Amino acid sequence: MSAVIVNHRLHTRRKLYYYLEVIDKNSKIEVGRLVDIHVAGMLLIGTRRLDSGLKLDIRVLIDDDLLETKYGNLDVQVLVRWSKQDINPDYYVTGVQFVEITPEQEELINELIRTIGFRE
């Protein structure tokens, strides 16, 4: 008998072909790299496990000249939903949910998806 996997997501994740650096805004320490994103949250990969329920003020560093000129970096508060060891045991993958996003932040997220997201 095979297991059934249920996807509870309301939004389709978009994988990115360029992993942007994500830092903690307060400590300036790298939290991880952005793997995929949608308007409700994102997936990070990094070298440390993050505790579920943890709230972080993060900054996604956007070094694409076109986006940075128009938008700047993405600063947003997130809630860690889960974190687990990656298939590569040196890394952890972490799912985070945006606590609240403004229309400008949503526009930036959609621009990131259009610019560095894989076409599906």
Secondary structure, DSSP 8 states (H G I E B T S, - for coil): ---------SS--EEBSS--EEEETTT--EEEEEEEEETTEEEEEESS---TT-EEEEEE----HHHHHHT--EEEEEEEEEEEE-SSTT-EEEEEEES---HHHHHHHHHHHHHHB---
